[in-house]
Amino acid sequence: MAITITDSAAQRIEQALTKRGQGLGIRVRVVTTGCSGMAYRMEYVDEADPDDMVFTDHGVQVYVDPRSAVYMEETTLDYVREGLKEGFKFHNPQERDQCGCGGSFRV
């Protein structure tokens, strides 16, 4: 199981942690929600959970709980600018489709 982070995502995470002034890294979760059934959630990690899987890429730590890890095998986290929009984007080879607004997905 592995999660990779692009250089642009790592830079953006480092900037956010520096601006915040604390944090070990970010936690990425898969939660049940939305019209397609699942969605990604990101939050800061100030204290690691003993069950977390920890991935380090480009000097940034990403924490994933075991339940979410099943849905994130070989996922790449990127930070992209598309027209006037910018934000984190997940490239997950397990995704079969996304809802129309892009807020949720199905595996």
N, C-alpha and C positions, 0 to 999 in steps of 0.2 A: 504494500500500500504506500503510495507516495502522492504528495501534493507539491507542485512546483509553483514558483512565483516568478513572474517576469521582472526584469530590471525596473521597468516603469512602475509596477505595483509595489515593489520593495521600496523604491524611493518615496512613493506617496505614503506608504505605511510609516516609514521612518519620519517623514515630515509631520504626520499626524501625532505620532508618539512624542516627538520633540515639542511640538506646540502644546500638547497636553501636559507635558512635564513629568510623566510617569508611565509605567506599563512595561510588561515583559514582552508583549507582542499582541497578536490578534487571535481571537477565537472565531472559527467558522463553523456554523451549524447548518444542518438541514432540518427544517421544521415542516410540519404538515399544515398547509394553508393554500389559499389561492384556488383558481379554477382548474389548474392542472394537477394539484395535489401536494406539491412540495415547493419550498422556496429556501434560498440561502439567507442566512443572517450572519452579520459580522458584529463583533463587539471587542472592546479592549480587554486584555487579560492583565490583572494586577496580581493575581495569585493563581497558580496552576492547580487544576484538579488532579488528584493522583491517577485517575483513569484516563486522562488526556493523552492522546498521541501528539508528539511535538515534531514538527518539521522545520528545518532551518534552511533557508535558501536566500542568497544575496545578503546574508547577515540578519535576516528578519525571521522571527519565530512565529509559526502558525500552529495553533492548538486546535485539535479536533477531538470531539468526544467519540467513543467507540460506536455509538448508534449512527452518528452522521458519517463516520468513516466508510461504512458499507456503501453509501451512495456517492462517495467522492473519489473512488479509486482512479488514479491517473489524471486527476483534475489539475488544470493550470489556472492560476489566478492572475489576471492581467488588469492593467489600468489603461483605459482607452479614451480617446477623444473622437467622437463621431459627430461631425457638424457642430452644433451648438451644445451638444450634450457630452458630458464626460463622467466617468465613474468606473468602478470595478466591474469586471466581466469574468464570468466563470466559463471555462472551456472544459466541459465534462463529456468524455466519450460515451458515458452511459445514458445521457439524455436522449429520449426518443422524440420529444417535442416540447414546445413552450406554449404558454397561453399567448393570446394576441398582444397583450401589453408587455410581455416579457418578464413579468413579475413572478411567475411560477413555472415549474417544469414537471416532467414525468419521466421516470426511468423504465 
